[in-house]
């Protein structure tokens, strides 16, 4: 049982290795295998979180690599679907902007004693995006009508909502600087230059 603490990180690393395989199957128009590998990736994502919490196997490495694996999977798959003209390019653009803002926000939070836990709207965004990607695979594999764009639209709306909600939460808690703190920080930097 002492090795169970390594299982979540192993599953996350496996998920990283699955990304190029998913991209390969999308690239060669094998959407059924893309669906299977993408679903396997999602299962490892769920399993690593459950195991980490149940067996108290949360590690600093896992805290860093798990969200990285999630974002790499999501952005790579969506970018590939966009390049293949299966989904509109604006979807990936909106999500990249959202991720950029989250990275900038995280830089303000770096070094603060703060545990950022997922909120319901972030989890719901992930689930809807997963369903949208799976539906894209099903549409291409079985020549179904395009209903996936509605799911992408809802997922993008929730992504924007979650970005504003997280920003509001952290700003309200005092973790993000307000105008006065930014002005003061700028004055200090200018003073140090002189």
C-alpha positions, 0 to 999 in steps of 0.5 A: 500500500505504500506505493499507492501514493505514486499512482496518481502521478503515474496516471497523470504522466500516462495522460500526458503520453496519451495526448499525441496519440489522440492527436494522431488519431484525429489527424488520420481521421480515425475518430472512433479511436480518438474517442476511445483514447480521449475517454481513457484519458478522462478516466485517468484524470478522474481516477488520479484525483479520487486516489490522491484524495482517498489515500492522501497522496496529494503531492507538489508534483501532482499539483503542478502536473495534473492541471498541466496535463488537463490543459495540454489535453484540452488545448491540443485536442481543440486546436487539432479539431480547429485545424481540421475545420471540425470546430470554428477557430474562435473557440480555441481563441477564446479558451486560450485567452481565458487560460492566459488570464488564469496564468496571469492571475496565478502569477499574482497568487504565487507564493501566497498561502492559498489552496485553489480548489475547483468550483462547480462552474469550473468542473461543469465547464470541463464536463461540457467541453468533454461532451462537446469533444466526444460529440465531435468525434461521434459526429465524424465517426458516424456521420451525424448532424452537427449538434456539437457546436451548441455544446461548444458554445455553452462550454465557452460561455461557462469558461468565460463565466468561470474566469470572471467568477474566479477573478471576482472571488480572488479579488474579493478575498484580497489575493489580487491587487487593486488599483491602489496597490498596482499604483504603489507597486509602479511607484516603487519600481520607478523609485528603484530605477532612479 
